[in-house]
Amino acid sequence: MSELLKPADSISNSLKCTGCGALLHFVPGTRTLQCSYCGESNAIANTKNDIEPVDYEGFIANIDVKKATDNVKVVDCKNCGSQTVLDASVASDKCPFCTAPLVLNLQAGKTYLPPHYILPFEVTQRQGVDFFQKWLKGLWWAPNDLAQKAGGTSSALNGVYLPYWAYDTDTTTDYTGERGDYYYTTETYTETVDGKSQTRSRQVRHTNWSYNSGTVNCSFRDLLVPASKSLPEKTLDKLTPWKLDMLASFDERYMSGFRSETYQLDPENGLIKAKEQTVDEIDSSIRSDIGGDEQRINNTDTDYRNKAIKYIMLPVWVSAYNYNSRVYQFTVNASTGEVIGQRPLSAMKITLVILFVIILLIAAFVLYSQNANG
């Protein structure tokens, strides 16, 4: 995987503006690096290619020798537990997830595993703010000053690449179960109609169960598992879908101007979560194979074959702010614009609604009493 990375000095030179020597930043929605001072820009070579996973077993066996330490370092946030990747020249920073100061301990440096692929930012910071503001306006139960305190300017959003594992696998499942086929019998019954006893008939459904066994094969591609623990699991799940067809071979220049996380969930445990995503489809295939009107699945034994993996970085805009001494996070999918977030509830609005409901109930009771007395 290290062959996907360019030498550190080559990367550093490509990030320097030829006009003024300042640092170039990647421009979301483009494949270009641009200088924010003089406007000079450099195009990133077209890295669109066939996106292929690597063999899972080989990746696990060689994961330690693929790690790099030359021009990056990993620092833990003591407040929220995130692990942020910083350039070696950075001495201090703030956590993009909770805004707590990041105190770097160079003696406790960690190695960094370069990803296979990256999904470059498509949504700009300004667009991210617009999506964010639109989402805020739809939160009726939130405090009125939320939009102001959440940050009405573009500086409130931080661009971060989140680590994900993407798994491919083919499965073969042996199963035993039962097939249920409906059949009907006619039965008679007696009921009283207008004081008279009448005999009638009706169809009664029964199920004939028979033993069944067999084997089903399924194929799964791009089973996405978040490798970050910095955002709530519900948030990470709701950020889907991603435009994975826009993935590019990993190039550090796409990360210029953004932060990135390293994985906190190892690929072995990630595979366990990926297998959980296969259960429903395998179950559906077994039921289809059994046939009949109903199915019972008694035992299954699944063999996961041809396992492959991709380590990818996916882009988000993150906003974290304090409201009444509590941190709330907002996340914008920088590929689609989807906004997922936490927000405080307005005690004033809730109280007013409760009072309004109480008044309505009292008014309804008074009206009912008057009508009853009348």
KALINHU-V914245 format. One record per pair of residues at least 6 apart in sequence whose ideal C-beta (glycine too) atoms are under 6 Angstrom apart, sorted by the first residue. I is the first residue (numbers start at 0). J is the second residue. Records with the same first field share a line. If there is no record, write none. Layout:
BEGIN
I: J  J
END
This chain:
BEGIN
0: 65
1: 65
3: 248  249
4: 113
7: 69  70
10: 251
14: 22  23  255
16: 23  34  39
18: 37  39
19: 36  37
21: 34  36
23: 32  34
24: 255  256
25: 32  253  255  256
26: 33
27: 120  123
28: 121  123
30: 43
31: 40  42
32: 41  252
33: 40
43: 252
46: 247  248  250
50: 246
52: 167  307  308  309
55: 306  307  308
58: 308
66: 110  112
67: 111  113
68: 110
70: 87
71: 84  111
72: 85  87  108
73: 82  84  109  111  261
74: 83  85  101  103
75: 82
76: 94  99
78: 97  99
79: 96  97
81: 94  96  229
82: 260  261  263
83: 258
84: 111  259  261
92: 101
93: 100
94: 101
95: 157  159  258  317
96: 229  319
97: 319  326
98: 319
111: 261
114: 249  310  311  312
115: 309  310
116: 246  249  309  311
117: 247  249  253  312
118: 245  246  313  314  334
119: 253
120: 314  333
121: 334
122: 333  336
124: 153  156
125: 153
127: 156  316  331
128: 153
130: 331  336  338
131: 331
134: 338
135: 146
138: 342
140: 344  348
141: 342
142: 345
148: 322
149: 320
150: 318
155: 318
156: 316  318
157: 317
158: 257  316
159: 258  315  317
160: 259  312  314
161: 227  260  313  315
162: 226  227  260  262
163: 223  225  226  311  313
164: 224  226  266  269
165: 221  223  309  311
166: 222  273  308
167: 220  307
168: 219  303  306
169: 218  304  305
170: 217  301  303
171: 216  302
172: 215  281  299  301
173: 214  300
174: 285  299
175: 212  297  298
176: 211  289  295  296  297
177: 208  211  295
178: 209  211  289  291
179: 206  208  291  292  293
180: 207  291  292
181: 204  206  292
182: 205  207
183: 202  204
184: 203
185: 200
186: 203
187: 198  200
189: 196  198
211: 289
213: 288
215: 284  285  288
217: 280  281  284
219: 277
222: 273  276
224: 269  272  273
225: 235
226: 262  264
227: 260
228: 263
234: 330  339
237: 339
238: 332  339
241: 313  334
242: 334
285: 296
286: 294
314: 333
315: 330  333
316: 331  333
317: 330
318: 329
319: 326  328
322: 343
327: 341  342
328: 341
329: 340
330: 339
331: 338
END
